[in-house]
Amino acid sequence: MQQLSVVILAAGKGKRMVSDLPKVLHSVGGKPLLARVLATASGLEAAVRVVVYGHGGDQVKTVLAGEPEVLWVEQAEQLGTGHAIAQALPLLDDTGVTLVLYGDVPLTRLETLQPLVDQARQGKLALLTVALADPSGYGRIVRNEQGQVRRIVEEKDATPAERGLCEVNTGILAAATTKLRGWVAELGNDNAQGEYYLTDVVAMAVRDGVLVEPFTATEAAEVQGVNDRRQLAELERFYQARQVGALLDHGATLLDPARVDVRGQVTTGKDVVIDVNVIFEGVVQLGDRVKVGAFCVLKDAVIGDDVEIFSHSRIEGATVGAGSQLGPFARLRPGSQLAAGVHIGNFVETKKTSIGPGSKVNHLTYLGDAEIGAGVNVGAGTITCNYDGANKHKTIVDDGAFIGSNSALVAPVRIGKGATVGAGSAVGRDVPDGGLCLTRAPRKDVSNWQRPVKPKS
């Protein structure tokens, strides 16, 4: 099979974004536009991915430094799409085919692009078009009486009749690399913009007897580019509608699909219920019968069966065992691991902490760098003092221990199995199994105490 090269044009400045950030680094669904296009190229199994960059190139390369096997080439002057392709051609293998994509067109699907690649491998020039009710600003597709594509005319160069056409060019095309190289070498800039239009290769293909095979995108948003913040917002809503549609198709109940945002990948079990204004980031797995309350944020989390997460909770980099309850206003930070049947209540925060089956941490508590056993009760206002100003230390609470309210566990420390820490204690030494630790100062009562009063003015 002929290898595929994908050239991504990403040199535009994006003035209308009114931003110091290069246009292709703005995000849809929590991911930069250009990163989405690169992922699409990888999904097509492209052997070569070339990004033609320009404005803010150093910043673009820095942000996407983690992308493997990307070739970068600069378009120092923006002289049109044909000129941009010319910068990339020296990096391409003439034995394969080339697909041209755009760094600000992030939502084109693999199933839309694959037919273009397949037709290019058969020696055709494959072209992606779209029909728009308002084609203003776009190059028009000009067909003959038999419906064959003959050329593309830019709006500024079009006749009144041609401007009345509604089928427009998306800019996305695929062809044999050797043919593309020859056509690009012939491009001129005798047009209203004084630029080298890649679209002119369509007429050259017709001239050379190469069949132009058009494909029409079914959804305009799939091939929409981003030129300003309004278009970025429109694409975000389209993307979110696509994501929540997939959740609904997999059996999740969304109490208001318009008020759930997916900025990563979410998988759901059966009978999942998601309330309003929930945000998913990274990779999130929800088991069967999970309930997620309103205004929650879940990022890189694994949630077991029958878990209920009450409103305004944030879970990041954590695992929650089956049957657990969290929140409201709970925060699980990275490294938190909850076993089955754990209760985490309101205004409780955990970090790098494992909590055993059936344990309860119900109110106003911080547990960091801790190992909490099974059946432990942690009272309100308890904290692990895990940081000495230079290093982190571990707190271990064994099975069945009871930690009274308003206690401070000064790590490194171990609370033994079945031990009790009295309320208001500051524990800096280990407590043996079954022991009682009580560090409150003795009570002192003063009779007839007179509180200070302010002097009269």
N, C-alpha and C positions, 0 to 999 in steps of 0.2 A: 504494500500500500504506500502511495506517495505521502511523504511526511508533510505535516501541516505547520506552517509558520503563521503566527498571529501578530499583526502590527497594530499597536494601539496608539492612536493620535491623542496626545495629552499636553500639547504645547500652549494652549490658549490661556490668556491672562485672566479672563473672567471679570472684566471691569464692573459689570452690572451686579456682581455679588457684593460689591462694596466691602471688601475684606482684604486683610493682609495675608490670609491663607489662600494658597493656590486653589483654583476652583476644584480640581480633581481630588483634593483632600477633604472637601466637605463630605458629610456623611449622609447616607440613607440607611435606616435600620441599624444604626450604630457602627457602620463600617464605611471607610472612605470609598468614594465613587470608583476611583481607579482600582482599589483592592477588589471590588466586586467584579470589575471587568477582567482583571487578572485571574480571578477564580473561575470565571466562565471559560477563559482560554485554557486553563488547566483541565476543566471538565471536558473539553473537546479533545484532550490528549495532544495538545500542541507540543511539537518537538522544540520549537523556538518561540519565545515571547519577547517581542521588541517593543519598548515604550519610547515614543518620540516625545521628548520633553522640551520645555522652553521656559516660560515664566516660573520662577520659584523652583527651578530644577533641583537644587541642592536640598531644599526642604522636602520635596517630593521623594527623592531618593533616600533621605534619612528616615522618613516615616515608614517607607515600604522596604527598608533594608532587610527585613526578615523574609521577603518574598524570594523563593529559590529560583535560580536560573533565569533571571530577567536580564536582557540586554538593553542598555540605555544608550540612546543617541540623541544628541542635541539638535534642535532646529533653532539656530541662533536668530534668524529672521523669519517672521511668520508671513510667508508668501503664498499661502494657500495649502489645501489638502494634498494636491499633487506634489508640491515642493516638499511637504512633510514626508510623504511616502518615499520620495527620492533619497532622503537622508537614511532611511532604513534599508533600502534595497541592497547595499553592499554587504549586509549581514545575513542575507537570505540565501538559501540553497536552491539553485535553479531546477533541481530534480523534483521539487515538491509544488505545493499550492500555497497561496497566501490568502488569509482572511483579514480584512481591514475592519477594526472596531474603533470605538471612541471612548476616551477616558471619562467623559461626562455623560455617557449613556449606559447606566449601570444595571438595568433590569431586563435585558434581552435574555431569553431563556435558551438553554441548550437545544431544546427540541425545535426552536425556531431557526437556530444557526446551523445545525447539523446538515439539513438538506442542501444548504449553500455549499458547504464543504464537499459533500458527496457529488454535486453537479460540477464543481470545479475540477474534481478528480477525473471527470469524464470529458474534460476539455472545454467546458462551457464557462462563460462569464455569468456567475450567479449574483443576483441583485435583490436586495431586500427593500420593498416599498411599503407604503401605508396610505390608506385613503383617509383624508381629513375633511371634515365639513368646512373648515376654514384653513385653506392651504397657504395663507399669507406668509411670506418669508422663506418658503421652501422651494427647492428646485423641482420642476414638474417632470413627470415621466411622459414622454411623447411616444405614442404607439402608432402603427400604421393601421390601415383598414382591417387587416387580418388579426389585429391585437398584438402584434409583435413589437417589442420595445426597439425603438430606433435611436433614441438619444435622450439626454437629460438637459433641460435648459434651466439655468438659474433665473430667479424671478426678475432680477434687474435687466436681464437680457431677453426676457420672454416677450412675445407679442401679446396683445389683448386676448386673443383666442387661447393661447397657451396658458395664460394666467387663469383662465377659467377651468383648467383641468384640476381635479381634486386628488389624483394619485401623485404622491410626492416621493422624493428620494430620501432615504434614511441615511445614506452615506455608507452603509454596510454592504460590502461586496466581497466576492471570492473569485479567484482566477488562478490559472497556472502562473507560477512565479516568472517564468521566462517571458510569457506574453505580457504580463503586467510590467515587467522591466522595459520591454520595447515600447509599449504605449506611453509610459511615463516619460521616456526620453523624448517623445514627440510633443509633449504638452507645451502649449504657448500660453501667454497671458494677455491676449488681445480680447479683453472683455471689460465690462463696466467697472469691475473691481481691480483690474490689473493683477489678478492672481492666477496661479496655476491650479486649475480645477481638476481634481481626480475624476469627477463625473464625466469629463470629456472622453475618458477611455471607453465609455459605452458606445459612442459613435464610431470610435476606432475599431472596436470589436466587430460591429456590424459591417464596417468597410472591409475588414479582413475575413469575413465569412464565419466568424465565431458566433455561435448561437448564444444569445443573451436570454438567460432563464430567470424570469422574475418570480419572487415569492412575496406574498403580501402578509404582513404582520396582522394578527387578528385583534390585537389591542394596541391602540396608539401609545399608551403609557409605556409599553414594553420597549419602544424605540425612541422615547422622548429624551432629549438632552436637557442639561441644566445650564441655563444662562443667568438666572437670577434667583433670589431667595423664594419668590413665589413658586417658580417651577420646582425648586428643591422641595418645598412643602407639599406640592401636589404629588410628586413622586413618593414622598414619605407616606402619604395617605394611601396611595395605590399599593405600595409595598406592604403596608400594615394590613390592608384589606386582603391581600393575597395570603399573608401569614395566618390571620385569624380564620380565614376560610379553610385553611388546611387543618387547624385545630378543630373546627366544627366538623369537618369531614371525618376526623378520627374519633369523634364521639364526645368531645368536651362540650360542656355547657358554659357559654359566656353570657353573663347577665346583660352585658351591653357590648357587642363586638366592636363598636366604634370607640370604646374606651379601654382597650387592651393593646399594649405595644410589645412587639417581639423584636428584640435587637440582637438576636442570636439564633440558637436552635432549641426548640422545645419538643419533647416527646411526652405524650400523655397516655395513661392507662384508661380503663373504663370508668365512666360516670364521674369524671373530674368536673368540678364546679369552680369557675373563676369569676370573681366579682369585678367591679369597675376599677379603672385606673391602676391596674396591675401592670408592672413592667418586668419583662424577662430579658436577661442579658447573658451572654456567653452560652454555655451548654447546660440546659436544665432538663431533668427527668422527673416527671410526676407519676407516681404509682396509681393504682386503682383507688377510686373514691376519695381522692384528695380534694380538700376544699381550701381555696385561697381567698382570703378576705380582701376588702377594698384597700387600695393604696399600698399594696405590698410590692417590694422589689426582690426578685430572686435572680441571683447571678451564680453560674457555675455550681449548681446545687443538685443533689439527688434526694428526692423526697419519697419516702416509702408509702406503702398502702395505708389508707384510712387516717392519714395525717390531716389535722385541721390547723391552718395558719390564720390567726385572727388579724384584724386590720392593722395597717401601718407598721408591719414588721419587715425587716430587711435580713435576707439570708444570702450569704456570699461565701463560696468555697467551702460549703458545709454539706454534711450527710445527716439526714433525719430518719430515724427508724420508724417502723410501722406503728400506727396507733398513737403517735406523739401529738401533743398540743403545744402551740407556740403563740405568744402574744396575748393581747395586742401590744404594740410598741416594743417588740422584742428584736434583738439584733444578734445574729450569729455571724461572727467574723470568720475569716479563713482558718481552716484547721479544726473547726468544731465538728464533733462526731457524736451524734445522739443515738443511743440504742432504742429499742422498742419501748413504747409506753412512757416516754419522758415528758414531763410538763415543764415548759419554760414560760414564765408569766410576763406580766407587763413591766417594761423598763428593766429587763434583764439583758445583759450583754455577755457573750462568751467569745473567747479567742484561743485557738490551739488547745482546746479542751475536749476531753471525751467524758461522756456522762452515761452511766450504766443503766440497765433496764429498770423502769419504774421509779426513777429518781425524780424529785420535784425541786424546782428552783423558781418559785412563783412570783417574787416581787423584788424590784429595785436592787439588783445584785450584779456584781462583775466577777466573772471567773475567767482568769487568763493563765495559760500554761499549767493546766490542772488535769488530774485524773480523778474523776468522781465515780465511785463504785455503784453497785445496784442498791435500790431501796434507800437512797440517801435523801434526807430532807435538809434543804439549805434555806435558812430563814431570811426574812427581808433585810435588806441593807448590808448583806455580807459581801466582803471583797477579798480577793486574793491579792496580797501585796507581793507581786511577782517580780518587780523591777527595783534594783537597788541603786539605779542611776548609771550603771555601767553594764550589768548583765541581767538576764532573765533567769528565774529560778522556778522550780516546779513545786506545786502543792498536790499532795495525794490524800484523798479522802476515801477510806475503805468502805466496804459494804455495810449498810445499815446504820451508818453514823448519822448523828443529828447535830446540825449546826444552828445554834440559836441566833436570833436576829441581831443585827448591828455588830457582827463579829468581823475581826480582821485576821486573816490567816497569813502570817508573815513567812513567805517562802525563803529557803526550802523547809518544808514542814510536812509531817504526815499525821493524819488523824486516823486512829486505829479503827478496827472493825467494831461496830456497835458502840463506839465512843460518843460522848456528848460534849459539846462545847456550849457553855452557858451564854445567854444573850449578853451582848456588850463586851465580849472578851477579845483581847488582842493576843493571839497565840503565836509564839515564836519558837516553841520547842515541841517535839513530837508528843502526841497524846496516845497512851497505850490502848490496846483493845479493851473495850468495855469501860474505859475510864471516863471521869468527869473532869473537864478543865473549866475553871472559872477564874477570870483575872480581873474582875471588877474591883475598884477600890472600895474600902469599907465605907458604909454610909455615915455621914455626919449630919446631925440635926442641931440647929442653933435656935434656941427659944427666943421669942420676942424680937425677931429680926426686923430691922428697920431699913427699908430700901432707900437709897439716895434719892433726893428730890432736887429738882432744879430751883435755883434761887429766884425769888420773885423780883421782877424788874421794877 
